Amino acid sequence: MARVVGDSQSNRAAVQATNDDASASKLSCVKKGYMKDDYVHLFVRRPVKRSPIINRGYFARWAAFRKLLNQFLDCEGNGDEKGKAKKQILSLGAGFDTTYFQLQDEGKAPHLYVELDFKEVTSKKAALIETCDQLRNKISATASVSRERGEVLSDHYKLLPVDLRDIQKLNDIITLAEMDPGLPTFIIAECVLIYIDPDSSRDVVGWASKTFSTAVFFLYEQILPDDAFGEQMIKNLESRGCALLGIYATPTLQAKEKLFLDQGWQKAVAWDMLKIYSTFIEAQERRRIERLELFDEFEEWHMMQEHYCVAYAINDATVHVYNIYIEVSKRHYLCCGVRCLLFFFFFFHRLHFFIFYRCLSFLPFTY
């Protein structure tokens, strides 16, 4: 059921402030050893120590994203060398994300990486890139940087300001960034579309489907607003001025999948983060990070993770990225299948024990 919400413009500054929270959370994870990131500290003014449940939750989000992104980048394409086809990444509401710089260090940077956000955010990021050699050297010494316009332009990295609700401006930005609609494209939207009105969210998803013939869309955001935990989650965010304007339009995993399918995407799958953590993230990684901190918030952990999800949609005109969807789907159905098998195993095991016990009751236990 839809709810009346305030003007989305009214929470613009508050939503932009969540960018600082995300960077601080990531730095907290890095300092505890959950992940490696040599750049995030450059974007955090006041480091904070997050609780173990926040650290583990952020790690799960990061690990799912990086695994899917790496699968996309490692896909074999139609280039001259195996796996070396040109690819591009488009990050919507990128904030102070450092993925491009990390990919450079790992030797996995795509042909083109484009980041979009409000001008207030891109201007701050452009200023940091302009003044920090550690960042600028990863882009290009000859890159054009304008903190006034909030722009960074180089051959392989672009940072540009845009309001995602303006589809015509999005088209102009894609042209300015020299993105190729025919190249395989990985689109990122982490806690972005949920903060804009449902019509604008649908427009962005539909625009991406029509613009890029071979693409993956990675979406991370909240779900389940109608139970007690969901209601409290929404109240907490609204108290900070961050209304989840789109959550009642896509409140469930099925609704997230439908959002993509209705807007022209060929395939879509959505998982809550509890399932992502337990079945998609490698067991070895889980064991490693679970040794980093004392953790006793299991009930809260389960509730929190069930209220966040990853949705993953694919358009594939070249059978270039479809194998990623197949792997994700296999894990989904394997997980469901294993659960069904376990259910029937325990059911029939209990039934067998019951029958055996009843038979024993009829035996003459006299000596």
Stockholm file with secondary structure:
# STOCKHOLM 1.0

chainA/1-367         MARVVGDSQSNRAAVQATNDDASASKLSCVKKGYMKDDYVHLFVRRPVKRSPIINRGYFARWAAFRKLLNQFLDCEGNGDEKGKAKKQILSLGAGFDTTYFQLQDEGKAPHLYVELDFKEVTSKKAALIETCDQLRNKISATASVSRERGEVLSDHYKLLPVDLRDIQKLNDIITLAEMDPGLPTFIIAECVLIYIDPDSSRDVVGWASKTFSTAVFFLYEQILPDDAFGEQMIKNLESRGCALLGIYATPTLQAKEKLFLDQGWQKAVAWDMLKIYSTFIEAQERRRIERLELFDEFEEWHMMQEHYCVAYAINDATVHVYNIYIEVSKRHYLCCGVRCLLFFFFFFHRLHFFIFYRCLSFLPFTY
#=GR chainA/1-367 SS CCCCCCCGGGGHHHHHHHHHHHHHHHHHHHHHTSSCCSSGGGGCSSCCCCCHHHHHHHHHHHHHHHHHHHHHHHSCCSSSSTTCCCCEEEEETCTTCCHHHHHHHHTCCCSEEEEEECHHHHHHHHHHHHHCHHHHHHHCTTCEEETTTTEEECSSEEEEECCTTCHHHHHHHHHHTTCCTTSCEEEEEESCGGGSCHHHHHHHHHHHHHHCSSEEEEEEEECCCSSHHHHHHHHHHHHTTCCCTTTTTSCSHHHHHHHHHHTTCSEEEEEEHHHIIIIISCHHHHHHHHTTSCCCCHHHHHHHHHTEEEEEEEECSSSSSHHHHHHHHHHHHHHHHHHHHHHHHHHHHHHHHHHHHHHHHTSCCCC
#=GC SS_cons         CCCCCCCGGGGHHHHHHHHHHHHHHHHHHHHHTSSCCSSGGGGCSSCCCCCHHHHHHHHHHHHHHHHHHHHHHHSCCSSSSTTCCCCEEEEETCTTCCHHHHHHHHTCCCSEEEEEECHHHHHHHHHHHHHCHHHHHHHCTTCEEETTTTEEECSSEEEEECCTTCHHHHHHHHHHTTCCTTSCEEEEEESCGGGSCHHHHHHHHHHHHHHCSSEEEEEEEECCCSSHHHHHHHHHHHHTTCCCTTTTTSCSHHHHHHHHHHTTCSEEEEEEHHHIIIIISCHHHHHHHHTTSCCCCHHHHHHHHHTEEEEEEEECSSSSSHHHHHHHHHHHHHHHHHHHHHHHHHHHHHHHHHHHHHHHHTSCCCC
//
